[in-house]
Amino acid sequence: MYRASREVSPFLLSSSVRSRLLSPAAAAAAVPPSSSSAPFPSHHLPPLLLHLPTTTSTPWQHSSLFFFSSLPGPSCSPCAPVDDDEFPSPTSGPPSQESVLYVLKMLDKSPPRALDFLNCATARYGFKPGARVYNLILRILAGGKEWSGDFWAVARKMREDGHAVDKGTYLTLLFSFKKQDMPTDASALVQFQSQASEVAMRDRAVRASVEVLSAAEEWHDDIVGEKLEDVKLVLSETTVTKLLGELRYQPMKALRFFRWAVRKPDYKHGSAAYNAMARVLGREGTIREFWSLVEEMRREGNDIDIDTYVKLSRRFQKSKMIEEAVQLYEYMMDGPYKPSIQDCCLLLRQISLADEPDLDLVFRVVKKYEASGHFPSKAVYDGIHRSLASVGNFDEAERILEKMKSAGFDPDNITYSQLIYGLCKARRLAEAREVLDGMQATGCVPDLKTWTVLIQGYCSVGEMDRALTCFTDMIGKGYEADGNLLDIMVKSLCSKQRAGAAYTLVLQMLEMAHLKPWQATYKLLIQKLLGEGKLEEALKLLRLMKGHSFPPFSEPFATYISKYGTIEDAIEFLKTLSPKSSPSASAYLTIFNSFFKEALDGTCIFTGSDGPTARLAQHRHRLNSMIVEGEHPHPWSSSSRSVLYGSKTNLTGGLASSSLAKETMNEHLRGLKPSWQTLAAQFTKRGNTRTT
């Protein structure tokens, strides 16, 4: 049974764990968090951030500062006055792009303050926003309908200054507008981006340079460099950044161009070019070149900006390059532009999601987090606890839980779910159930997600009977299952060749709980039922699927019926697809094509009972019956006729004989209604011409 220890240590991880993960010198260097409560140590912050008010709104006038803002003056919303002495002197010069990006990132949940800050930096200090700053402020302003006017004002100013919306930002903006039901803005954004692309295409030098670089199989300065000079490419940081963006899927060519450019007179890479190059190289396959570039940036006095860090960290995590993500986090925490607390929590979560979480990576992240003066949040404690429970280090997990309590954070369903998952993973299923049963005594009532974790734990080790018992207990306690839990149960039952039990469970949930299964759940179960020869049950699921407005899943039915079914099965399937009208032409064609494919399936040299000719003869009667017995023959379109004609021609061509095709179509002519007679006549006429 899981019990919390009463011993409390100032460290998040005990000395024994640290000593196993670190060398003695590194373990001794790990210090407890300082007593400072400031979220960021001031000596690491860029100058503007130190003077940014943290408890009051900023008083900057929109109309008199950044002229592209359409926000009303401060009279529309109360702002506390701030003395000019709180800001650096205008003679101190403009802030760097990285400093402005860092502050904007901290203000990304407050669009008015973010825009106020940019106004101040621009008008008071002469700051000129670069492409990265423009893209970030657009993403911030796209967070609400009320900032639409400011968004488009900034976008127009961005275009005037010669900058473009990058692809990632464009997709983010488009998704945001659609999510907020802003169709006008979404349409305008598409048009805006299209116009920007046309402008970019008119930049002949950049376009020609991209073509030269893309076409070069090998890099030779005397050849490629001469071609670049021939297109009269004027090197500037903006031009280099644009070219690197165009070459983002050719990282080594981008790097060679980057090296070539810096050797040219009167040009030197700045922060924007270095960050653009880092974004291109920060991927699997060029990771060594990436870290070499990062060291070069440090030597040259350039930093990775916070926006580049976020993009690279997400890419590393998505690509399962967790060690690289941790190394990048450590690098940033040692610099002036530190990742947010949320970034730490997301990284800890990604580490814990591995099959066997690396505790060394956990400790490295926590060590940097503590060294910066932060106190662990509930999310940080959960991130550490999740990894420890996942690797089966329950003693250390107990100590973390006790330390979390002493810090004023009560364990909740997230905390207990992590423990239950770890116990199930270690096959300590009885203890996992004890934890769930004992939660209510601690004042924490299990929620659906906690029950789901336990049931999924039973399923993962093949204990399906216990999973079903637990599922029944959950329903008996008044919980309502959701589509996710039902999908877990169905997948697990089907993996144990118990599709019938999964079918019964789905029907019960539909009847008792009015639960709507996922489309993927329907599709999987239909396939498994047909695999066990249960056509009637699969057809019932198809009807239910249509009732829930899902697209009909017809493919496996056509294949099954053509191999094992009867004409009655085919007709019943077509009626299920269209219960109130005649089936569509495509539905008939699906069945026809399945019959043709089944008839030809095999080696064509055989002509006996196992050959394609014999199979076609068997299917011919099914085709006749389906057409003749149709109560409401469908008016076939020309495209449908061509599909059917193509299938028939392929079939007769494969048999090297047209007599069977002609005989089949002649049988269609007998007893058919006029609309079918017309089709058959046209078909036979075309068939005779084609096969003669």
N, C-alpha and C positions, 0 to 999 in steps of 0.2 A: 504494500500500500504506500502511496506517495504521501510523505509527511514533510512539512517545512522545518528546517533547522532553525534554532534560536540564536546561533552565532552569527554576528554581523561583522563584515569586514569593510573597510573603507574602499577596497577595490571591487570592481564588478566581477572579476574573475579571481579565484583564490590563488594563493602563491604557488600551490602545487601544480595547478593547471598552467600558470604563467611560466613556471620553470620548465615544464615539458615542452612548451611552445617556443620559448625564447632562450637565447644563450644567457648565461649568468649575468653578463654585463648589461645586456638589454633588459633583463628582468629587473635588475636593480635600478635601472634608469627610469622605469615606469613609476610615475608619481601619482598620488591621489589628486583628484580635481581640486582646483583652487577654490577659495571661498567666495570669489567674485561671482556676482549674479548676472553680470552683463553678458548678453548672448554672443558678443564678439569682442575680443580684446582690442582695445582702441589703438594700440601701437601697430596693429596690422591693417588698419582701415585706411582707405584712400582719403585725402583731405576733405573732399566734399561730404563724404559720409559722416565724418566726425561732427560736422556742423548741421547735418540734416535733423530737423526737429523730429522727435520720436513720439511725443505725446499730444501734439497739437497739429492742426491743419496748417498748411503753409499759406502765407498771405500774398503770394506773388500774383500780380495783375496779369491776366491772360492777354488782354487787349494791348498792353504796353510792352509786352515782352516778346513772346514768340508769335509772330503775326499770323501764322497759319492755324492758330487755335481759335475755335468758335465757341469756347466755353464762356459763360457769363462771368462777370466780375465777382469778387468776393462778397458783394452785398447780397447775393442770392443764397449764400450759405455762410454761416458764421465762421470766421477764422480768427484765431488768437493772434495778436500782433507779435512779431518777432523783430528784435532789434537788429539793425544792420551789422552790429558788432559780432553777431553770431555767425556771420558768413566770412569766408576769406576775402581779402582785398581783391578788387578786380585786377590790380596790377600783378597779382600772383600768376596770371596766365590761365589759359583754358585747361580744364581737366583732360585726362587721357580718355580714349575711347573705352578702354577697359574699366576705368573708374565709373564712367557713366553707365555702362552696361551693368556693372555690379549693383549700383544703386537702383536702377530700373528693375532689375531682377528682384530686389528686395521689396519693391513697391508694386509687383505685378498683380496683386489683389486689390489695388487701389488706383484705378485709372486716373482720377483727377490729380492725385498727388504725384503720380508718375509723370503726367504731362506738365504739371507745375514745375517739377524739378528740371525737366528738359527745357522748359521755357527759361528758367533762371540760368541754367548753364549756358544757354545759347545767347541770351540778351545781355546778361551781366558779365560773362566771362569769355564771350567770343567763341564758344565751342561750336564746331561744325560737325553735325552728325554724319557718321559714315553709314554704309549699307547695313552693318550689323545692328547699329542703334535704331535705324529706321525700321528694320524688320521686327525688332523686339517691341518697339512702342506700338507698332500696328497690331501685333498679337495681343498686347495688353488692352488696347482700345476696342478690339473685337469682342471683348468679354461681355458687352451689354449693349442693348439697343439704344440706350440713352447717349452713347458715345459715338453713334454713327456719323454725325456731322464732323466731329473731330477726326475720326478715322479717315474720312475721305479728304479732309484738308491736309492731313499729314501725308497721305498717299500722293496727292498732287504735288506737294512740296518735294517729296522724295523723288518723283520723276523729273521735276525741274532741276534738281541737283545732280541728275545723271545716275541715280541709283535705281536698282530693280528689286522687285519682290522675289526672293529665292523660292525654289520649288517646294521645300519643306514648309516654309511659312505660308505659301499660297494654299497648299492642301489643308493646313491647319485653319486658316481663315475661312476657306470654303466650307469645311466641316462645321465650324462654329456658327456661321451664318445659317446654314441649313438646320442645325440643331435648335437654334433660337427662332426658327420660322421667320427668317428674313430673306424671302425669295428675291426681292428687289436688289438688295445688297449683294446677294450671291451672284445674280445675273450681271450686275455692274462689275463685280470683281473679275468674272470670266472675261468680260469685254476689256477691262483695264489691263489684265495680264496679256490678252491677245495683242492689244496695241503696243504694250511694252516689248513683246516678242518681235513684232514687226520693226520697231525702232532698233532693237538689238541686231536684227538681220541686216539693217542698213549700215551697221558699223562694219564696213568692208574689211578693214585691217584686222579686227578681232576675228571675224568669220573666216577670213583667209588664213590667219595664223592657226586657228583650230584645225582647219583642213590639212594644213602642212604637217602639223604635229601628229594628227591622227593617221595620216598616210605613211609617216616615217616608220619603217620596220626596225631600223637601228638608228641610234643617235650618233651623229658626227657633227661636231661644231662647225666644221668648214662647209658642210653640205646643208644641214638643217638651219644652222644660223644664217647662212647666206640667203636661204629662201625666206626666212623671217624678216630679214632686212629688206628683201625685195618687195614685200607687201607693205613696207613703210610703217611698221608697227612702232608707235611711240610708247616707250615704256613709262608707266606710272603705276603707283600702287593700285589704283582703281582698275587699270587695264590688266595688270597681273592677276588681281583677284578674280576678275571676270573670266580670264582664260583658265585659271585653276578650277573654277566652278564648272566650266564646260568640259574639263578633262577629269572630272571626279571619278569616272569609272575606268580611267586609265592612269592609275596612281604613279607608275614608274615614269611614264612620259611626262606627267605633270611635274614630277620631281626633277627630271632632267631639264625641263624648261625653267623651273625655279632656279636651278644652279646656273644655267646659262644666263638668265636675266641679271643675276647679281654680279656677274663678271663684266657687265657692260658699264662704260663710264657714265657718270652723272645719274646713276640709279642705285638705290639702296633699299632693301626690303624693310618695311615697317611692320607694325603690329598686325595690321589687317592682312597683309600678305602671308605672314607667318601663321596666323590663325587659320587662314584659308587652306594653306598647305597642310596644317595639322589635321584639319577635317578630312582631307583627301587621303592621307596616309593612315589615319586611325582606323584600321580594319584588318581583318585576318589576311595574312599574306604579305603585308608591308609593316608589321608591327615593329620590327627592328629599326626600320628607317624612321618610323614615327618617334620612337624614344630618342634616337640620335638627333632628330630635329628639335625635340623638346629641350634637350641639353644645349643645343645651339641657341635656341631662343633665350634661355637663361643667361648664357654668356653674352649675348647681344643686348641684354637688358629689356627683353620683351616677355610678356606674360601671356599664358593662356587665359582668354577672357571667360567669364562665367557662362556665357551663352554657348561657346564652343565646348566648354566642359560638360554641360548638360547634354548636348547632342552626342558627344563622344561616349560619355558614361552610359547613356541609354543604348547606344549601338553595341558597346561591349557587353552589356548585360543581356541584350536580345540575342547576341551571338554566342552566349555562354562563355565569354572571355572574362570570367569573374576576377581572376588574378590581375588582369590588366586594369579592370575597373577599380579594384582596390588600390593598385599602385598609382593610378591617376588621382584617386581621392587623396591619398597621402601627399602627393605632389602639390595638389591645390591647397590642402590644409597647412602646408608649410609656406605658402605664399600669401599675397595680400588679398586675393579674391577667394574667400573660403566658401565651400559649398554650404547649403542650408542644412538645418537639422533634418528636414524632410529627406534630403539626399542621403544622409547617413542611414535613416530608417529604411529607405528603399534598397540601399545596398545590402544592409543586413538581411533583409527579407530575401533578396536574390541569392545570397550565400546559403540561406537556410533551405531553399527550394531544391538544392542538389540532392541526389540520392544519398550521398555521404558528405554532409557539410564539412568544410575545412575550418576547424576551430582556429587555426593559425590566422586565417583571413579575418575571422570574427574579431580576434584579439587585436589585430593590426588596426582595424577600423575603430574599435572602441578606444584604443590607446591614443590615436590621433584626436578623437572626439573629446576625450577627457583632457588632453594636454592643451586644448584650445580654451579651456575654462568653462565648458558646458557641463551642466548637470544632466544626467540621463532623464529623458522623458519616458512616459509609459510605453511609447512605441519602440524606443531603444531597448528598454528592458525586455519587451516581448521579442524583439529581434534576436537578442542573445539567448533568451530562454528557448526560442523555437529551434535554434541550431543545436543547443545542448540536448534537448529532448529528442531531436531527430537522430542524433548519433548514439543515443542510449546512455548519455552521461547524466543520469537522473539525480545523483547526489549533488552535483554542481548546479543542476537546474533547481533543486530545492533551495539551495543557498541564494540563487538569484531571485527566486520568488520571495524569500524572506526579506532580502534587501529592498525589493520593490515595495513590499508592505511598509517597511520602516521609512521609505521615502515618501509615503503618503498615497501610494497607488494601490488600489484594491484589485486583486485578480478578477478578471471578467471572463466572458465566454471565449474570447480570443485566447487568453492565457490557458484556460483549461482545455480548449480544443487542441492546442499545440501539444500539451502533455498527453492527451488521449491518443493523438496521432502517433507520437513517439512510442507509447506503450504498445499500440497495435502493431507498429512496425517491428518492435522487438518480440512480437507474438506473446505479449503479456496481456491477453485479452480480458481475463478476469479482473485484473487490476484496473484496466481501462474502464470497464463497466462500473467498478467500485468508485472510481473518480467521478463518473457522471452521476451515479446515485447519491454521492456525498456532496455534490455541489450545492444543493438547496440548503443543506445545513450551514453552509458558509455564507448564505445570503445571496447566492448567485444561481438563478434558475436557468437550467440549460435551455438554449434556444434551438431552432431548427438546424442551424449550421453545426452546432455541437453534436446533435444526434446524427447528422449526416456524416461527420468525421468518424464517429464510432461505427456506424453501419458500413461505411466505405472501408474501414479498417478490417472488419470481418470479411468483407468481400475480397479484399486484396490478398488474404491468406487462404481463400477458398472455403471459408466457414459459412456457406450459404444458408444453412438451416438456422444458425445462430443470428445471421443477418436478418432473416425473415422474422424471427422471434423478436428481435430488437425493433424492427420496423413495426410489427404489430403492437408492441408495448408503447411505442411513440404515438401511434394513432389512438390507442386506448387512453392516453393521457391528454388527448385533446389537441395534439399538434396536427397541422395540415401539411402534408408532403407537397413538395414543389416539383417542377419538371426536372430539375437537376437530380434530385434524389431518385425519382422514378427512373431516370436514364441510367444512373449508377446500378440500380437493382436489375434492370432489364439486361444491360451489358454483361453483368456478372452471371446472371442465370443463363444467358445464351452461351457464354463461354464454357459453361458446364453442360452444354447440350440439353438444357431444360427450357427450350423455347415455349413449350406448352405452359409451364408454370409462369413464365414471363407474360404470356398472353392472358392468362387468368388474372394476374396481378394488375395488368393494365385495365382490363374490363372492370375490375373491382374499384379501382381508383376513379375511373370515369363515372361509375354508378354511385359510389358512396361519397366521394369527395369532389366530384365534378372537376377533376383535374385534367388539364389540357396537356397531353404529352408533347414533347418536342418533335419537330419534323424528323430529326435524325433518329429519334427513338422509334417512330413508326417505320421508317425505312429499314432500319436494322432488323426489327422484329419480323417484318414482312419477308425479308430475304431468308431469315432463319426458319420461319414457318414453311416456306416453299421448299427449303432444303430438306425438311422432314416430311414433305408430301402433304402438308395440311393446307390445301388450297382454299377450302371453305373459310377457315379462320383468317387466312390472309386477305380474302375478299372482304370479310367483315371489317378488318382494320382499314382497308382501302376506303370503304364507305365512311368510316369514322374520320379518316384523314381528310376526305373531301368535306365532311361536315364541319371540320375545324379550319376550312378555307386554305388548306395546304394544296399545292399543285399535285395532281395525281401521279403516283409512282408506278408507272405501267410497265417499265422495261422488264423486270424479272418475271412478271406474269406471262408476257408474250413468249419468252424463252421457255418457261416451264410448260405452258400449254402445248407449244409446238412439239415438245419432246414426250410429255407424259399425259397430256389432257385429251379431252374429247371435244367434239363440235359443240356439245352442250356447255362445256366449260368455257369455250371461247365466247359463245353467245352471252353467257352469264357475266363474263368479264366485261364485255362491251356494254351490257346493260348497267353494270355498276358504274362504269365511266360516265354514262349519260342516261340516268334513270328516267328523265322526263322527255327525252327527245331521242332522235336517232343518233348513233355515234358519229363523230366527226370523221372526215376522210382520213385524217392522220391516224386515228385509232385503228381503222381498217388496215391501213398501210403497215402499221406496226405489226399487226398479226400476220399479214401477208408476207412481209419481209422475214419474219421469224420462221414461217413455214418454208419459204424458199431457202433460207440459210440452212435449216435443218435437213432439207432434201439434198442439198449439195455437200453437206458436211461429210467428208470421207474421201477416199481415193477414187477418182472418177473412172479408173480402168475397170472397176467391178461393175457388172451389170446384173448380178443375181439379186437375191433377196436383201443383201446388205449394200447394194449399190445405190447411187443417187437416183437412177431411173425408177427403181422400185419404191424408194421413199417418196419421190414426187407423185407417183401413182396413188400412194396412200393419202398424201396431203391434198391431192386434187379434189377429192370428194369433200373434204372439209371446206375448201375455198368455195366450191359450188354451193354448199349448204349455207355458208355464212352470207353469201350475196343473195341467194334465192329466198332464204327465210327472213331476211331483213324486212321489218314491217314498214319502215319509212326509208327507202333507198336514198342515199345522200347525193345531192347534185355535185358531181365530181368537178373540181377545177382542173384547168389545163396543167397546173403544176402537179396535182395529185396524179393525173393520168400519166404524166411523164415519169414520175417516180415508179408507179406500178409497171409501166411499160419497160423502164430501164431494168427493173428487177426481173421481169419475165424474159427480156432479151438476154440478160446475163445468164439466166438459168438455162435457156435453150442453147446458148452458145457453149456453156460448160458441158452440156451433154452431146454437143456436136450433132444435134438433131432438132428440127423444128416441128416434126409431126406431132409430138406430144403436146407442145404448146398450142398448136392449131386445134387439136382434138379437145383440149381443155376449154378453149375459148368457144368452140362450137357448142359444147355442152352448156356453157353460160347463156348462149342465145336462146336455148329452149326453156320456155316457161318464165322468162324474165319480164319485168315491167318495162315500159317504153324507155324510161331514162337509162335503165341498165342496158337495154338493147342497143341504144345509141353508142354508149361507151364501148360495149363489146365489139360492135361493128367497126368502130374507129380503131380499136386496139388490134383486131384481127387484120384489118387492112394494112396498118402500119407494120404489124408483125410479118405479114407476107412479103411486104416490100423489103424489110430489113433482112429477112432470113433467106431470101431467094438467092 
